[in-house]
């Protein structure tokens, strides 16, 4: 860090004020392989600075962040600063071939960005297919210098809780069509539900002192699943979501989807002892594909100094829900409301654009054919993930799109507009569409293109995301880069504007960067397109992302310098191209070009 110059200003004859002192927080991230052993198997893992999870970045609101990324891995690399708004700084968003050329092996690149106007829990991760499973870490923004502290009781300690997955194979060798993880993790540890030749795997241990308050900064860094988190004998008071304060909400369970973060207070008010902390992945019931149920558990233990139990005592276990119980997630997210706070803006009442987006699976014919056999077992078609029956496909380009747009080196006519509505209207939540069959096959045909939507600067955009039952019935955590979204309402079944507008919360809706679209349901969000650049909107389930559930939201420049994207940093051209982000068969967007 370096200091800032402080000047004393005399107000009349009695008051001296000192301006805030922002800092530059600097890190070096070395991305490389290392071998780790779990479940009796040594696995090659991609990590940052030899750590899993990676190093924490801790800053104060108003600070600047500088991260030097040194790529010692065999793959092209970028880092995305998940939830950082990057106001007038789309260049640092870290999406390969969209905002920058990826960092080639044995090369480096420096990210520079500010964290002004935000406070709370965010995170960072690789934005390369699958690699974020192990290349990720927490980003904590504390209230600014001289600012009032948290709008909740001061915690005794702040504790990151990062939920993830363990893959017993090199993640670069994963076949996204059939693979699933080998275990779940809490802070990189598998826990004692897993063993190697009878020896229990180590679990995360959280030691507490009786009567103290702890702030848990919870992140779901998993590729595949939403998780339910519980601690036996204790309750959570949720106080923030995606670095935005919410009205304190007390619950015994947190439902957190990939990409989301929640801040929750836990009071150590139980009898001194040991209590299991359990993270359980949920999934839709049959006829959807059923992956193994692989929870992780750690232990909350009261300190021995304060009369904690002996380490040999069996910890108390929480009663976990059925892993198919999606209603708990629906109610958890529906109970969140915005906390009145100086940083929070009112919901914009004027709407400039409305978009209705269906989310699901579909198929395209291989080798560019116009017709083909469809269904699960067809070798003639390729399963894709879609938005309004279109799957994102980035063409072969040698220049990142943001760079090309800024310098007008390409008019990008090949971008295809994301339509206001899907091309076909049907009963989107019809359960009979989940399994393959004649009814479902008629709705499968999809197209692939570089899907984009342009917005004028300052436009107020309302998006209704509609989950569908087409070939699956999963929920979808939709993440918008560069902006926050007001979550106005959610519901089950098919969205009906005439009926559902009355359900909108226009007073205190939660504000997030990642919104969970419920299984066989919908969610309505609103955002202001006030950050010029090219921003990713995508599902944070990794396989949905790699299969094409992506669109580019392009925000045009405003009328002034302060509302226009500035010139790129001098070192933005870290040379790479779209074809060698990962081996082709694992980067499904590029398959069968």
C-alpha positions as CSV (number, residue, x, y, z in Angstrom):
1,X,0.0,0.0,0.0
2,X,1.0,3.6,-0.3
3,X,-0.4,6.5,1.7
4,X,-2.1,9.7,0.5
5,X,-1.4,13.3,1.3
6,X,-3.6,14.6,4.0
7,X,-4.4,18.3,4.3
8,X,-6.0,20.0,7.4
9,X,-8.9,22.3,6.7
10,X,-10.1,24.6,9.5
11,X,-13.8,25.1,9.7
12,X,-14.2,28.4,11.4
13,X,-12.2,28.2,14.6
14,X,-13.1,24.8,16.1
15,X,-13.2,21.9,13.6
16,X,-10.4,20.2,11.8
17,X,-11.3,17.6,9.1
18,X,-9.1,15.2,7.2
19,X,-10.1,13.7,3.8
20,X,-10.3,10.0,3.4
21,X,-7.0,8.2,2.7
22,X,-7.4,5.7,-0.1
23,X,-4.8,3.1,-0.7
24,X,-3.4,0.9,-3.5
25,X,-3.7,-2.7,-2.6
26,X,-1.3,-4.8,-4.7
27,X,-1.1,-8.6,-5.2
28,X,0.8,-11.0,-7.4
29,X,-1.1,-14.1,-8.6
30,X,1.0,-16.9,-9.9
31,X,-1.3,-19.5,-11.7
32,X,0.3,-22.9,-11.9
33,X,-0.3,-26.6,-11.4
34,X,0.4,-28.5,-8.2
35,X,-0.4,-32.1,-7.1
36,X,-2.9,-32.6,-4.3
37,X,-4.0,-35.9,-2.8
38,X,-7.6,-36.6,-1.7
39,X,-9.7,-39.8,-1.7
40,X,-6.4,-41.9,-2.1
41,X,-5.7,-40.3,-5.4
42,X,-3.1,-37.7,-6.5
43,X,-4.6,-35.1,-8.8
44,X,-3.1,-32.3,-10.8
45,X,-4.8,-29.1,-9.8
46,X,-4.6,-25.5,-11.1
47,X,-4.1,-23.0,-8.2
48,X,-3.0,-19.5,-7.4
49,X,0.1,-19.0,-5.3
50,X,-0.1,-22.7,-4.3
51,X,-3.4,-22.1,-2.4
52,X,-6.9,-23.6,-2.6
53,X,-9.0,-21.5,-2.3
54,X,-6.7,-18.8,-3.6
55,X,-5.4,-15.7,-1.7
56,X,-7.9,-13.3,-0.2
57,X,-8.0,-9.7,-1.4
58,X,-9.0,-7.4,1.4
59,X,-9.6,-3.7,0.7
60,X,-11.5,-0.7,2.0
61,X,-14.1,1.1,-0.1
62,X,-12.5,3.7,-2.3
63,X,-9.2,1.8,-2.6
64,X,-7.5,0.8,-5.9
65,X,-6.5,-2.8,-6.6
66,X,-3.6,-3.9,-8.7
67,X,-3.1,-7.6,-9.4
68,X,-0.2,-8.9,-11.4
69,X,-1.2,-12.3,-12.9
70,X,1.7,-14.5,-13.9
71,X,0.4,-17.4,-16.0
72,X,2.6,-20.5,-15.4
73,X,-0.2,-22.8,-16.5
74,X,-0.4,-24.5,-19.9
75,X,-3.6,-22.7,-20.8
76,X,-4.6,-19.2,-21.7
77,X,-6.0,-17.4,-18.6
78,X,-8.1,-14.5,-17.5
79,X,-9.4,-13.5,-14.1
80,X,-12.8,-12.1,-13.6
81,X,-13.5,-9.9,-10.5
82,X,-17.0,-11.2,-9.9
83,X,-19.4,-8.4,-8.8
84,X,-16.9,-5.5,-9.1
85,X,-18.8,-3.0,-11.1
86,X,-15.7,-1.8,-13.1
87,X,-17.4,1.6,-13.7
88,X,-15.9,3.0,-16.9
89,X,-13.3,0.2,-16.7
90,X,-14.7,-2.7,-18.8
91,X,-11.1,-3.4,-19.8
92,X,-10.5,-5.0,-16.5
93,X,-13.5,-7.3,-16.4
94,X,-11.5,-10.4,-17.4
95,X,-13.6,-12.2,-20.1
96,X,-11.4,-13.8,-22.8
97,X,-11.8,-12.4,-26.3
98,X,-14.6,-10.1,-25.1
99,X,-12.8,-7.6,-22.9
100,X,-9.2,-8.7,-23.4
101,X,-7.0,-11.2,-25.2
102,X,-6.3,-14.0,-22.8
103,X,-2.9,-14.2,-21.0
104,X,-0.8,-16.8,-22.8
105,X,1.2,-19.4,-20.9
106,X,4.5,-18.0,-19.5
107,X,3.1,-14.4,-19.9
108,X,1.7,-12.0,-17.4
109,X,-0.9,-9.2,-17.3
110,X,-1.8,-6.6,-14.7
111,X,-5.4,-5.8,-13.7
112,X,-6.1,-2.4,-12.2
113,X,-9.5,-1.4,-10.9
114,X,-11.2,0.7,-8.1
115,X,-13.7,-0.5,-5.5
116,X,-15.5,2.8,-5.1
117,X,-19.2,2.8,-4.2
118,X,-19.3,-0.9,-3.1
119,X,-18.8,-2.7,0.2
120,X,-19.3,-6.3,1.2
121,X,-18.3,-9.8,0.0
122,X,-17.4,-10.4,-3.7
123,X,-15.0,-12.9,-5.2
124,X,-12.6,-13.5,-8.1
125,X,-12.2,-16.5,-10.4
126,X,-10.8,-17.7,-13.6
127,X,-13.1,-17.0,-16.6
128,X,-11.8,-20.0,-18.5
129,X,-14.1,-23.0,-18.9
130,X,-13.9,-25.3,-15.8
131,X,-10.7,-23.8,-14.4
132,X,-12.6,-21.6,-12.0
133,X,-13.2,-24.9,-10.0
134,X,-9.9,-24.3,-8.3
135,X,-8.7,-20.8,-9.4
136,X,-10.9,-18.6,-7.2
137,X,-10.8,-16.6,-3.9
138,X,-12.6,-14.0,-1.8
139,X,-12.6,-10.3,-2.4
140,X,-13.7,-8.3,0.8
141,X,-14.6,-4.6,0.6
142,X,-14.9,-3.0,4.0
143,X,-16.7,0.3,4.7
144,X,-14.6,3.4,3.6
145,X,-12.2,5.4,5.7
146,X,-14.1,7.5,8.1
147,X,-17.4,5.9,7.1
148,X,-19.9,4.5,9.5
149,X,-19.2,0.8,10.0
150,X,-21.5,-2.1,9.2
151,X,-25.2,-1.5,9.6
152,X,-25.4,-4.5,12.0
153,X,-23.7,-5.5,15.3
154,X,-19.9,-5.4,15.1
155,X,-18.7,-9.0,14.7
156,X,-16.0,-10.4,16.8
157,X,-14.4,-12.0,13.8
158,X,-15.1,-12.3,10.0
159,X,-14.8,-15.8,8.5
160,X,-14.9,-16.7,4.8
161,X,-16.9,-19.8,4.0
162,X,-16.2,-20.8,0.4
163,X,-18.2,-23.8,-0.9
164,X,-16.7,-25.7,-3.7
165,X,-16.1,-29.0,-5.4
166,X,-13.3,-31.5,-5.5
167,X,-12.7,-33.3,-8.9
168,X,-10.5,-36.4,-8.7
169,X,-9.2,-35.8,-12.2
170,X,-7.4,-33.0,-13.9
171,X,-10.2,-30.5,-14.5
172,X,-8.9,-29.9,-18.0
173,X,-9.7,-33.6,-18.8
174,X,-13.3,-33.4,-17.7
175,X,-15.9,-34.4,-20.2
176,X,-18.7,-31.9,-19.6
177,X,-21.3,-34.2,-21.0
178,X,-21.0,-37.0,-18.5
179,X,-18.7,-35.9,-15.6
180,X,-19.5,-34.9,-12.0
181,X,-17.4,-34.0,-9.1
182,X,-16.1,-36.5,-6.5
183,X,-16.8,-34.4,-3.4
184,X,-18.0,-31.1,-2.1
185,X,-15.7,-28.8,-0.1
186,X,-15.8,-26.1,2.6
187,X,-12.8,-23.8,2.3
188,X,-11.0,-26.4,0.2
189,X,-11.5,-29.3,2.7
190,X,-13.7,-32.3,2.0
191,X,-14.7,-33.2,5.6
192,X,-15.2,-36.5,7.4
193,X,-18.0,-37.8,5.2
194,X,-15.2,-38.9,2.9
195,X,-12.3,-41.3,3.7
196,X,-9.2,-42.7,2.1
197,X,-8.7,-46.4,3.1
198,X,-10.6,-45.8,6.3
199,X,-8.8,-42.5,7.2
200,X,-11.2,-39.6,7.3
201,X,-10.6,-36.6,5.2
202,X,-9.9,-33.4,7.1
203,X,-12.7,-31.0,7.5
204,X,-12.9,-27.3,8.0
205,X,-12.7,-26.3,11.7
206,X,-14.3,-23.0,12.9
207,X,-13.5,-22.2,16.5
208,X,-15.8,-19.8,18.3
209,X,-16.0,-18.2,21.8
210,X,-19.2,-18.3,23.7
211,X,-21.4,-15.2,23.3
212,X,-19.5,-13.7,20.4
213,X,-20.9,-12.7,17.0
214,X,-19.2,-14.0,13.8
215,X,-19.7,-12.6,10.3
216,X,-19.6,-15.5,7.8
217,X,-18.8,-14.4,4.3
218,X,-20.3,-17.2,2.3
219,X,-19.5,-17.9,-1.4
220,X,-20.6,-20.6,-3.8
221,X,-17.6,-21.3,-6.0
222,X,-19.0,-24.6,-7.3
223,X,-19.4,-25.4,-10.9
224,X,-22.5,-27.5,-10.8
225,X,-24.9,-27.0,-7.8
226,X,-26.8,-24.7,-5.6
227,X,-26.1,-25.6,-1.9
228,X,-28.0,-25.6,1.4
229,X,-25.8,-24.5,4.3
230,X,-26.7,-25.3,7.9
231,X,-24.9,-25.3,11.3
232,X,-26.4,-27.5,14.0
233,X,-27.8,-25.6,17.0
234,X,-27.3,-22.2,15.4
235,X,-29.1,-19.7,13.2
236,X,-28.0,-17.3,10.6
237,X,-29.0,-13.6,10.3
238,X,-28.4,-12.8,6.6
239,X,-27.3,-9.1,6.3
240,X,-26.0,-8.8,2.8
241,X,-26.3,-10.4,-0.7
242,X,-23.8,-9.9,-3.5
243,X,-22.2,-6.9,-1.6
244,X,-25.5,-5.2,-1.0
245,X,-27.1,-4.9,2.4
246,X,-30.4,-6.6,3.0
247,X,-32.9,-6.2,5.8
248,X,-31.7,-8.7,8.5
249,X,-33.3,-12.0,7.9
250,X,-33.0,-14.8,10.5
251,X,-33.1,-18.4,9.2
252,X,-31.6,-21.8,10.0
253,X,-30.6,-22.4,6.4
254,X,-28.8,-20.5,3.6
255,X,-29.6,-21.4,0.0
256,X,-26.7,-20.2,-2.3
257,X,-26.3,-20.8,-6.0
258,X,-23.0,-20.7,-8.0
259,X,-21.8,-17.1,-8.2
260,X,-23.8,-15.8,-5.3
261,X,-22.4,-14.4,-2.0
262,X,-24.2,-13.9,1.3
263,X,-23.0,-12.3,4.5
264,X,-24.6,-13.8,7.6
265,X,-24.1,-13.2,11.4
266,X,-23.9,-16.3,13.6
267,X,-24.0,-15.9,17.4
268,X,-22.2,-18.5,19.4
269,X,-25.1,-18.9,21.9
270,X,-25.4,-22.7,22.0
271,X,-24.1,-24.9,24.8
272,X,-20.3,-25.2,24.5
273,X,-19.5,-28.2,22.3
274,X,-19.0,-29.2,18.7
275,X,-21.5,-28.7,15.9
276,X,-21.4,-29.9,12.3
277,X,-21.6,-27.3,9.5
278,X,-23.0,-29.0,6.4
279,X,-23.1,-27.9,2.8
280,X,-25.5,-30.1,0.8
281,X,-25.9,-29.7,-3.0
282,X,-29.5,-29.8,-4.3
283,X,-30.8,-30.9,-7.7
284,X,-34.1,-31.3,-9.5
285,X,-35.9,-34.6,-9.0
286,X,-36.3,-37.3,-11.7
287,X,-36.7,-37.5,-14.6
288,X,-33.8,-35.0,-14.6
289,X,-30.4,-36.6,-14.5
290,X,-29.4,-37.6,-11.0
291,X,-25.8,-37.0,-9.9
292,X,-24.5,-38.5,-6.6
293,X,-25.4,-36.6,-3.4
294,X,-22.0,-35.3,-2.2
295,X,-22.3,-33.0,0.8
296,X,-19.4,-31.7,2.8
297,X,-19.2,-30.9,6.5
298,X,-16.9,-29.0,8.8
299,X,-17.1,-28.4,12.5
300,X,-18.0,-25.3,14.6
301,X,-16.2,-25.9,17.9
302,X,-16.4,-23.7,21.0
303,X,-13.0,-22.8,22.4
304,X,-11.5,-25.0,25.1
305,X,-10.5,-22.0,27.0
306,X,-14.2,-21.1,27.3
307,X,-15.2,-24.6,28.3
308,X,-15.5,-26.3,24.9
309,X,-16.0,-30.0,24.6
310,X,-13.2,-32.5,24.2
311,X,-12.2,-33.2,20.6
312,X,-13.4,-36.8,20.9
313,X,-17.0,-35.9,21.4
314,X,-19.3,-36.6,18.4
315,X,-20.5,-33.2,17.0
316,X,-24.2,-32.5,16.8
317,X,-25.6,-32.8,13.3
318,X,-28.2,-30.5,11.7
319,X,-31.3,-31.9,10.2
320,X,-30.8,-31.4,6.5
321,X,-33.6,-31.1,3.9
322,X,-34.1,-33.5,1.0
323,X,-31.7,-32.6,-1.7
324,X,-34.7,-32.3,-4.1
325,X,-36.5,-29.8,-2.0
326,X,-36.3,-26.7,-4.2
327,X,-39.0,-24.8,-2.3
328,X,-36.6,-23.9,0.5
329,X,-34.4,-22.1,-2.0
330,X,-37.5,-20.3,-3.4
331,X,-38.6,-19.1,0.0
332,X,-35.1,-18.1,1.1
333,X,-34.6,-15.9,-1.9
334,X,-38.1,-14.6,-1.8
335,X,-37.7,-13.4,1.8
336,X,-34.7,-11.1,1.0
337,X,-35.5,-7.4,0.9
338,X,-33.2,-4.3,0.5
339,X,-32.0,-2.5,3.6
340,X,-32.4,1.3,3.5
341,X,-28.8,2.4,3.2
342,X,-27.1,5.5,1.7
343,X,-25.5,3.5,-1.1
344,X,-28.8,2.0,-2.3
345,X,-30.6,3.8,-5.1
346,X,-34.4,3.7,-5.6
347,X,-35.9,1.4,-8.1
348,X,-36.3,3.3,-11.4
349,X,-39.9,3.6,-12.4
350,X,-39.5,4.3,-16.0
351,X,-38.8,1.3,-18.3
352,X,-37.2,1.8,-21.6
353,X,-36.9,-1.8,-22.7
354,X,-38.5,-5.1,-21.8
355,X,-37.0,-8.4,-22.7
356,X,-38.5,-11.9,-22.0
357,X,-35.8,-14.6,-22.0
358,X,-36.4,-18.3,-21.9
359,X,-33.6,-20.5,-20.5
360,X,-33.2,-24.2,-21.4
361,X,-31.5,-26.7,-23.5
362,X,-31.9,-27.4,-27.2
363,X,-29.9,-29.0,-30.1
364,X,-28.2,-28.0,-33.3
365,X,-27.3,-30.2,-36.2
366,X,-23.6,-31.1,-36.5
367,X,-21.4,-30.0,-39.4
368,X,-23.7,-27.1,-40.3
369,X,-26.5,-29.3,-41.5
370,X,-30.0,-27.9,-41.7
371,X,-31.9,-31.0,-40.6
372,X,-30.9,-34.0,-38.5
373,X,-32.2,-36.6,-36.0
374,X,-32.7,-35.2,-32.5
375,X,-33.0,-36.8,-29.1
376,X,-30.7,-38.1,-26.4
377,X,-29.0,-40.8,-28.4
378,X,-28.7,-39.0,-31.8
379,X,-25.1,-38.7,-33.1
380,X,-26.4,-36.1,-35.7
381,X,-27.1,-33.3,-33.2
382,X,-25.3,-31.5,-30.5
383,X,-27.0,-30.5,-27.2
384,X,-26.6,-26.8,-26.4
385,X,-27.8,-24.4,-23.7
386,X,-29.9,-21.5,-24.9
387,X,-31.5,-18.1,-24.3
388,X,-34.6,-17.6,-26.4
389,X,-33.6,-20.8,-28.3
390,X,-30.2,-19.3,-29.3
391,X,-26.9,-20.6,-28.1
392,X,-23.8,-18.3,-27.9
393,X,-21.0,-19.0,-30.3
394,X,-18.0,-16.7,-30.5
395,X,-16.6,-16.7,-34.1
396,X,-12.9,-17.0,-34.8
397,X,-11.6,-13.5,-34.0
398,X,-8.1,-12.2,-33.4
399,X,-9.0,-9.1,-31.5
400,X,-11.0,-8.9,-28.3
401,X,-14.5,-7.5,-29.1
402,X,-14.1,-4.5,-26.8
403,X,-10.9,-3.5,-28.4
404,X,-12.4,-3.9,-31.9
405,X,-15.4,-1.8,-30.9
406,X,-13.3,0.9,-29.4
407,X,-11.0,1.3,-32.4
408,X,-13.7,0.6,-35.0
409,X,-11.6,-2.1,-36.5
410,X,-14.8,-4.1,-37.1
411,X,-18.4,-3.2,-37.4
412,X,-19.3,-6.5,-35.8
413,X,-22.2,-7.1,-38.1
414,X,-21.9,-10.8,-37.3
415,X,-23.4,-10.1,-33.9
416,X,-27.0,-11.4,-33.8
417,X,-29.5,-9.5,-31.7
418,X,-31.1,-11.2,-28.7
419,X,-34.8,-10.9,-29.5
420,X,-37.3,-9.4,-27.1
421,X,-39.2,-12.7,-26.9
422,X,-38.5,-16.4,-27.7
423,X,-39.3,-17.6,-31.3
424,X,-41.8,-20.1,-30.0
425,X,-44.5,-19.9,-27.3
426,X,-45.4,-23.1,-25.5
427,X,-46.1,-24.3,-22.0
428,X,-42.6,-23.5,-20.8
429,X,-42.9,-25.5,-17.6
430,X,-44.6,-28.6,-19.0
431,X,-43.1,-31.5,-17.0
432,X,-43.6,-33.9,-20.0
433,X,-40.9,-31.9,-21.9
434,X,-38.1,-33.0,-19.5
435,X,-37.5,-36.5,-20.9
436,X,-36.5,-37.0,-24.5
437,X,-39.5,-37.8,-26.7
438,X,-41.5,-36.7,-29.8
439,X,-43.1,-33.7,-28.0
440,X,-39.8,-32.4,-26.7
441,X,-37.9,-33.1,-30.0
442,X,-40.2,-30.7,-31.9
443,X,-39.0,-27.9,-29.6
444,X,-35.3,-28.8,-29.6
445,X,-34.2,-27.1,-32.8
446,X,-32.0,-24.1,-31.8
447,X,-29.5,-21.9,-33.5
448,X,-26.0,-20.7,-32.6
449,X,-24.6,-17.2,-33.0
450,X,-22.7,-14.4,-31.2
451,X,-25.8,-13.3,-29.3
452,X,-25.9,-9.6,-28.2
453,X,-28.2,-6.8,-27.2
454,X,-27.3,-3.1,-27.4
455,X,-28.6,-0.5,-25.0
456,X,-28.2,3.2,-25.1
457,X,-26.5,4.8,-22.1
458,X,-28.8,5.3,-19.2
459,X,-31.6,3.0,-20.5
460,X,-33.7,1.3,-17.8
461,X,-34.0,-2.4,-18.8
462,X,-36.5,-4.9,-17.4
463,X,-35.7,-8.6,-18.0
464,X,-37.9,-11.5,-17.2
465,X,-36.0,-14.8,-17.1
466,X,-38.2,-17.9,-17.6
467,X,-36.8,-21.3,-16.8
468,X,-38.2,-24.1,-19.0
469,X,-38.6,-27.8,-18.8
470,X,-37.1,-28.4,-22.2
471,X,-34.8,-31.4,-21.7
472,X,-34.1,-30.5,-18.1
473,X,-35.8,-28.5,-15.3
474,X,-32.9,-27.0,-13.4
475,X,-32.8,-23.5,-11.8
476,X,-30.4,-21.0,-13.4
477,X,-28.2,-18.5,-11.6
478,X,-27.9,-15.6,-14.1
479,X,-24.9,-13.3,-13.6
480,X,-24.7,-9.8,-15.2
481,X,-21.2,-8.3,-15.4
482,X,-20.7,-4.6,-14.7
483,X,-24.1,-3.9,-13.2
484,X,-26.4,-4.7,-10.3
485,X,-30.0,-5.8,-10.7
486,X,-33.1,-5.1,-8.7
487,X,-34.9,-8.4,-8.1
488,X,-38.6,-7.3,-8.4
489,X,-40.4,-10.7,-8.1
490,X,-40.2,-14.4,-8.7
491,X,-42.8,-17.1,-9.2
492,X,-43.5,-20.7,-10.2
493,X,-44.9,-21.7,-13.6
494,X,-45.2,-19.4,-16.6
495,X,-44.8,-15.7,-16.2
496,X,-48.0,-13.7,-16.9
497,X,-47.5,-10.0,-17.1
498,X,-51.2,-9.2,-16.5
499,X,-51.2,-11.2,-13.3
500,X,-47.6,-10.9,-12.1
501,X,-46.9,-7.1,-12.3
502,X,-49.0,-6.8,-9.2
503,X,-46.4,-8.9,-7.3
504,X,-43.5,-6.6,-8.0
505,X,-41.7,-5.1,-5.1
506,X,-40.8,-1.6,-6.2
507,X,-40.1,-0.4,-2.6
508,X,-37.2,-2.4,-1.2
509,X,-36.3,-5.3,-3.6
510,X,-32.9,-7.0,-3.1
511,X,-30.0,-5.8,-5.3
512,X,-27.7,-8.5,-6.7
513,X,-25.3,-9.3,-9.5
514,X,-26.3,-13.0,-9.7
515,X,-30.1,-13.8,-9.6
516,X,-31.4,-17.3,-9.2
517,X,-34.1,-18.1,-11.7
518,X,-36.1,-20.8,-9.8
519,X,-36.7,-24.3,-11.1
520,X,-39.7,-24.3,-13.5
521,X,-40.4,-20.7,-12.6
522,X,-39.4,-17.1,-13.4
523,X,-37.8,-14.0,-12.0
524,X,-38.1,-10.3,-13.0
525,X,-35.2,-7.9,-12.7
526,X,-34.5,-4.3,-13.6
527,X,-31.2,-2.6,-14.1
528,X,-29.8,0.7,-15.4
529,X,-27.4,0.4,-18.4
530,X,-25.1,3.1,-17.0
531,X,-21.7,1.5,-17.5
532,X,-20.4,1.6,-21.1
533,X,-18.8,-1.5,-22.5
534,X,-19.4,-5.1,-23.5
535,X,-20.7,-7.1,-20.6
536,X,-21.3,-10.9,-20.2
537,X,-24.8,-12.1,-19.1
538,X,-24.6,-15.8,-18.5
539,X,-25.7,-18.7,-16.4
540,X,-23.2,-19.5,-13.6
541,X,-23.6,-23.2,-13.8
542,X,-20.4,-24.0,-15.6
543,X,-21.8,-26.5,-18.0
544,X,-24.6,-24.2,-19.1
545,X,-22.0,-21.5,-19.7
546,X,-19.8,-23.7,-21.8
547,X,-22.8,-25.0,-23.7
548,X,-23.8,-21.5,-24.7
549,X,-26.2,-19.9,-22.2
550,X,-24.6,-16.5,-22.8
551,X,-25.4,-13.1,-24.3
552,X,-23.4,-9.9,-24.6
553,X,-25.1,-6.8,-23.2
554,X,-23.5,-3.8,-25.0
555,X,-23.9,-0.5,-23.3
556,X,-23.2,2.5,-25.6
557,X,-21.2,5.5,-24.6
558,X,-23.0,8.5,-23.2
559,X,-22.8,12.1,-24.3
560,X,-19.9,13.1,-22.0
561,X,-16.4,12.0,-21.2
562,X,-17.6,10.9,-17.8
563,X,-20.2,8.6,-19.4
564,X,-17.9,7.1,-22.1
565,X,-15.5,4.2,-22.0
566,X,-11.9,5.6,-21.7
567,X,-9.1,4.3,-23.9
568,X,-7.6,0.9,-23.0
569,X,-4.6,0.4,-20.8
570,X,-1.3,0.2,-22.6
571,X,-0.8,-3.4,-21.8
572,X,-4.2,-4.7,-22.8
573,X,-2.9,-6.7,-25.7
574,X,-1.8,-9.9,-23.9
575,X,-1.8,-12.0,-27.1
576,X,-4.1,-15.0,-27.3
577,X,-7.0,-16.2,-29.4
578,X,-10.4,-17.8,-28.9
579,X,-9.3,-21.3,-30.1
580,X,-6.8,-22.2,-27.4
581,X,-8.6,-21.3,-24.2
582,X,-8.9,-25.0,-23.5
583,X,-8.6,-28.2,-25.5
584,X,-11.4,-27.9,-28.1
585,X,-13.5,-30.9,-26.9
586,X,-13.9,-29.2,-23.5
587,X,-14.8,-25.8,-24.9
588,X,-18.2,-26.8,-26.3
589,X,-18.9,-23.4,-27.8
590,X,-16.2,-24.1,-30.4
591,X,-17.2,-27.7,-31.2
592,X,-18.1,-28.5,-34.8
593,X,-17.4,-25.0,-36.1
